[in-house]
Amino acid sequence: MAAVCVIKDVKPDRIPDPSTGRKLIDYWGPSKRILGDMNFLQSLKDFDKDHIKTEIMVKIRKDYLPHKDFKPHVVAKASSAAEVMAAVCVIKDVKPDRISDPSTGRKLINYWGPSKRILGDMNFLQSLKDFDKDHIKTEIMVKIRKDYLPHKDFKPHVVAKASSAAEGE
């Protein structure tokens, strides 16, 4: 829940350490407060994951993503809402692999490797079934039309072939 507090920009409590007297950062109080909020689940659904502040993502990358239990499928055992927030944190942190094109030697951006890692952690097929196709943002559709549709491999039969090959791995 501390990561949920961080990504929602909820400030921690500062409590005194009994042994040293110094102030400690504690997310337990804020976690209880946001979990007690009647609109908590709706606020997660409405959360603007596309505009997370840079300093928040830096803190998530530094403090939470390296933790072995901070994986959506592990977090899902505790809470489905927390699973969504963990998935948002992980997805926002995806950096493409940079590879060289063997024929031209040019550097290419490759999302295939990172995407396979994310898909391995998430219930991707269920999220595709739940996806609301009628409410895709205009900017996303413009980017898809501009960047992907003109590409020669972005054809339904090619995508289906790649998908079935990936499932066979």
C-alpha positions in Angstrom: 0.0 0.0 0.0 3.0 2.3 0.4 3.5 2.3 -3.3 -0.2 3.1 -3.9 0.2 6.1 -1.5 3.3 7.2 -3.4 1.8 6.9 -6.8 -1.4 8.7 -5.7 0.9 11.4 -4.1 -0.4 10.8 -0.6 2.1 12.2 2.0 3.4 9.8 4.7 3.0 10.3 8.4 6.2 11.2 10.2 6.3 9.3 13.5 9.0 9.3 16.2 11.3 6.2 16.3 11.1 4.9 19.8 14.7 3.9 20.0 16.4 6.9 18.4 13.7 9.6 18.7 14.3 10.6 15.1 11.3 10.9 12.7 10.4 7.9 10.5 8.4 8.0 7.3 5.3 5.8 7.9 2.7 5.0 5.2 0.5 2.8 7.5 -1.7 5.7 8.7 -2.3 7.1 5.2 -2.9 3.6 3.8 -5.6 3.0 6.4 -7.1 6.4 5.5 -7.2 5.9 1.8 -8.5 2.3 2.2 -11.3 3.7 4.4 -12.3 6.1 1.7 -15.7 5.1 0.2 -14.5 6.3 -3.3 -11.1 4.5 -3.2 -11.9 1.9 -5.9 -13.5 4.6 -8.1 -10.4 6.8 -7.6 -8.2 3.9 -8.8 -10.4 3.4 -11.9 -10.2 7.2 -12.6 -6.5 7.5 -11.9 -4.6 9.3 -14.6 -1.8 6.8 -15.2 -0.6 8.7 -18.2 0.5 11.8 -16.3 2.4 10.5 -13.3 4.9 13.1 -12.0 8.6 12.3 -12.8 9.7 12.5 -9.2 7.0 10.0 -8.2 8.2 7.5 -10.8 11.8 8.0 -9.7 10.7 7.1 -6.1 8.7 4.1 -7.3 11.7 2.9 -9.4 14.1 3.3 -6.5 12.1 2.1 -3.6 9.5 -0.4 -4.8 10.2 -1.9 -8.3 13.4 -3.7 -7.1 11.5 -5.5 -4.3 11.0 -9.1 -5.1 7.3 -9.1 -4.0 6.4 -6.0 -6.0 5.0 -8.0 -8.9 1.3 -7.7 -10.0 0.7 -11.5 -9.6 2.1 -11.4 -6.0 0.3 -8.3 -5.0 -3.0 -9.7 -6.4 -3.0 -12.2 -3.5 -3.6 -9.3 -1.2 -5.8 -7.0 -3.3 -7.0 -6.8 -6.9 -7.0 -3.0 -6.6 -3.4 -3.1 -5.5 -2.6 -5.4 -8.4 -3.8 -2.8 -10.8 -1.7 -0.1 -9.2 1.4 -2.4 -9.2 0.8 -3.1 -12.8 0.6 0.6 -13.6 3.9 1.1 -11.8 5.6 -1.7 -13.7 4.2 -0.7 -17.1 5.2 2.9 -16.6 8.7 1.7 -16.0 9.1 -0.3 -19.2 12.1 0.8 -21.2 12.5 -0.6 -24.7 15.5 -2.7 -25.6 17.8 -1.0 -28.1 19.0 -3.5 -30.7 20.9 -3.2 -34.0 19.2 -4.1 -37.3 21.4 -6.8 -38.8 20.8 -5.6 -42.4 21.4 -1.9 -41.9 23.2 -1.6 -38.6 20.7 1.1 -37.4 19.6 1.2 -33.8 16.0 0.0 -33.4 13.7 0.3 -30.4 12.3 -3.1 -29.5 9.4 -3.4 -27.0 9.1 -7.2 -27.6 11.4 -8.3 -24.8 10.0 -6.0 -22.1 6.4 -6.7 -23.3 7.0 -10.4 -22.9 8.2 -9.9 -19.4 5.1 -7.8 -18.5 2.7 -10.2 -20.1 4.2 -13.0 -18.1 3.4 -11.2 -14.9 -0.1 -10.0 -15.7 -3.5 -11.5 -16.5 -3.2 -9.9 -20.0 -6.0 -11.9 -21.7 -8.5 -10.9 -19.1 -7.5 -7.2 -19.4 -8.0 -7.4 -23.1 -11.5 -8.8 -22.6 -12.3 -6.0 -20.1 -10.8 -3.3 -22.4 -13.4 -0.6 -23.3 -12.7 -0.2 -27.0 -15.2 2.7 -27.3 -13.2 4.9 -25.0 -9.8 4.9 -26.5 -8.2 8.3 -26.2 -7.9 10.3 -29.5 -4.1 10.8 -29.0 -3.6 7.1 -28.8 -5.6 6.4 -32.0 -3.6 9.1 -33.8 -0.3 7.6 -32.7 -1.4 4.1 -33.8 -2.5 5.4 -37.2 0.7 7.4 -37.7 3.3 5.0 -36.3 2.0 1.5 -36.7 -0.6 1.2 -39.5 1.8 2.2 -42.3 4.3 -0.5 -41.1 4.3 -3.5 -43.5 4.1 -6.0 -40.6 1.1 -4.4 -39.0 -1.4 -6.5 -40.7 -4.0 -8.8 -38.9 -2.6 -12.0 -40.3 1.0 -11.1 -39.4 0.0 -10.0 -35.9 -2.0 -13.3 -35.4 1.0 -15.3 -36.6 3.3 -13.5 -34.1 0.8 -14.0 -31.3 0.4 -17.7 -31.9 4.2 -18.1 -32.1 4.5 -16.2 -28.8 2.0 -18.4 -27.1 3.9 -21.5 -28.2 7.1 -20.4 -26.5 
